[in-house]
Amino acid sequence: MSKDVTRRILLPSVVQEAHDKGQIHFHDADYFIEHIFNCCLVNLEDMLQNGTCINKTLIEKPHSFRTACTIATQIIAVVASGQYGGQSITLSHLAPFVDVSRKNIRAEVIRELSNLLKRTPEDDEVEPIVRERLLQEIKDGVQTM
């Protein structure tokens, strides 16, 4: 019944014609009438860069890689609970947040070393600590995923 209603009423004729000609494939017409759907390509880039809303709660743009990973897992869970099929994400959308974390960690390390040394630290004193902390944050974020 769902396929028939989908074909006759729900799909625009141009989509139905393209499907019939084999130009495209309209996936899961037998479930299209239902309130759930199958197979999503999740737009993590938009949701992470511009913020999103999960269960009526505003989620702002993350301020670190670790937080971006946590938000991504929450998005994945919410999408999974509203569909019966799989989903795809692009982890490259998390990459910009590595630099955000690097900058935050660098500022933190400079503050800490300045307080300890009572002077502005040199780059060769700062960078090894930044690399170590950033690597740990990346490991933590990936573990969350």
N, C-alpha and C positions, 0 to 999 in steps of 0.2 A: 504494500500500500504506500509506504513512504517513497519508494522509487517512482511510483505513478504520480503521486501528488507533487513530488519534486520536479518531475519532468513536465507535467502539464501546467503547474501553477507557480512554483517557487523560483525556478531558474529562468533568467532572461533568455529569450529565444536565441540570441547570438551565442550564448554559452552552450545551450543545448545542441545547436547546429554544429558548433565546433567540436563538441564531444562526439556527436554522431559521425562526423567526418574523420575522427581520429586525430584532429589537430591538437586537442588537449584531452586530458582525462579528468572528468569530474569525479573525485574520489568519494566513496561512501554515500552515494545517493540514498541507499537504504536506511541511513540514519539521519539524513539531513533535516527531516521533519522534527526530530527530537531537539530538546533544549541543550544537549551536550554535543561536542564535536570531537573530531579525531585529528591528530597530527598538527602540531603547531611549530612554526619557526618563531621562537621568542625573540622579540626585538630588545635585547639587553642594552644595546647601545643607547637607544632613546630613553629607556627607563632609568639607566644609571646616570646618564649625562643630564637629563632634565628632571629627574625625580619621577616618582610614580605613586600610585595609591594602592595599598593592599588592605583589603577588608575595611574600607572606609577610613584608613589611616594614611596620612601623607608621609611618604618616605622621601626625604631630601637626597640630593646628590651626595654620594659618599665622600668622605674626607680622607680615606685611606684605602689601600688595597684590601686589607683584612675586612673592612666594613663592606666594600664592594662585593667581595666573595660571599659574605653573610647575606647581604640583600639578594644577590643572585640566587642563592639556595632557597630563600623565602619565595622569590618569584617562581622558581621552578616548582616548588611544592604547591603553590596556589594554582598554577596552570594545570598541574597534574590532577588536582582534586576536581577540576571542572571539565574533564574530558576523559575519553576512554582509550585514547591512543597515545602514541609517543610524542616527543617534542625534541626539537633541535635547538641548540644554542651555539653561539660563537664565542669561545673564551677570549678571543682577541679583544673583545669589548672591555675586558677587565684590564688590559695592558696599560691604558693611560693612568690608571690608579697606582701603578708601581711608581711612576714619577711623582705623583702627589705624595705618596708615602716617603719617597726618597727626600723630597724637599722638607717635609715635616720632621723627619728623623734628623736630617742635617741641622736644622734650626735647633732642635732639642739638644743634640750633641754639642753644638757650639755654646749654647747656654750653660750646659753642665760643665764643660771643660773651662769655660771662662770663669765660672764660679770657683772651680777647684784650683786653677792655675793663676787666677787673679790677673789674667791678660787674655787677649784674643788669641785663640789657638791657630796654629798653622794648618794648611790643608792636609799635609801629610800626617798630622795628628788626628784630624777629623775623619778623613775618608775611610780608614780601615774599620773604624767603629760604625760608621754609617753603613758600609757594605755588610758587615756582620748582622746588624739589626735589621736591615732591609731583607737580607736572605732569610732570616728567621720569620719576618712578617710574611714573605712569600710562601714559605713552608706552611705557616699557620693557615693562610688563606686557602692554599691548595688542599690542605687537610680538611678544611670546612667543606670544600666542594665535594 
